[in-house]
Amino acid sequence: MRLEKAVFLGLALLGAVVRPLWAAPDLVLTFPAPAEQTDESHEIGSFALASGAFVDGKAAMVQGVGQLRQVAWRLAIARPVTEDLMQDLARQILQAGYQPIFECSDQACGGFDFRFNIRTLSEPALHIDLGDFRYLLAQRQGQAGLDYASLLVSRGAEAGFVQLTLAGSAAAPPVEAQSDLALALTAAQKLVLEDLDFPAGSASLAPGDYASLRDLAAWLRADPKRRVTLIGHTDATGPLSANIELSKQRAASVQALLLTKFDLKPEQIDFDGVGPATPRADDATAAGRALNRRVEVVVLPQG
């Protein structure tokens, strides 16, 4: 393998942010450019992974029974170079303890025949250019036999595409350590973000490190299909129309903070405001008004 170069595509992308995108129990992949996970599958059963080029009507396979996980990403890279991208990702696979078994590129793999004799996720989540793709299969000793990791890298006109396939114990979904807020969101349809502090009459959060927002962001990031609406509330001081607008602004400010600070997808978070329509405490007291100035998170049904 030509891994000794360890070429980081990020050197050619000035200002690109390298960030973790996906984690197995002890493998975290990072990418040298902004990336969007486009698909993921997980099943338990028999699997076969290519361990040789397609020659004389077949490709050599390693076979087994167990967990199989496949994940695909689209990378925002103009004129991507698949060799550089493969070298960067393969280096990370080897650093996780895997040893290479087989690697090839497009025609050396067997071109069309190789591509359509290996298991891949579907278009448009994963685009494979038959004239420019690279493949790697590696293995290591796992908890109950051999674990396998396979990389398939290709490109489109203005994007790179990556598929990671894990088989064996490494394919098990990572255990998510859930916060109290995450557990409550899973069990309930709505929840007040209790630690948020809105000064009277203000749409801006008071300065602070809000644990509820960290936990909410982690809960949303753990499953891209999760969606919520942030509902702003006010006390009853002042005109109704102004309070309704203020409540929307408060929810919008929380949404903006979640998107900018925690890098969440905009389609996961909507917002609205209802002013003083649904108080939860006596608005005649200062303590009650403080409780009524709040933002609730409402979990939306998936699908």
Secondary structure by P-SEA (a helix, b strand, c coil): cccccccccccccccbbbbbccccccbbbbbcccccccbbbbbbcbbbbbcccccccbbbbbbbbcbbbbbbbbbbcccccaaaaaaaaaaaaaaaccccccccccccccaaaaaaabbbbccccccccccbbbbbbbbccccccbbbbbbbbcccccbbbbbbbbcccccccccccccaaaaaaaacccccccccccccccccccccccaaaaaaaaaaaacccbbbbbbbbbcccccaaaaaaaaaaaaaaaaaaaaacccccccccccccccccccccccccaaaaaaacbbbbbbbbcc
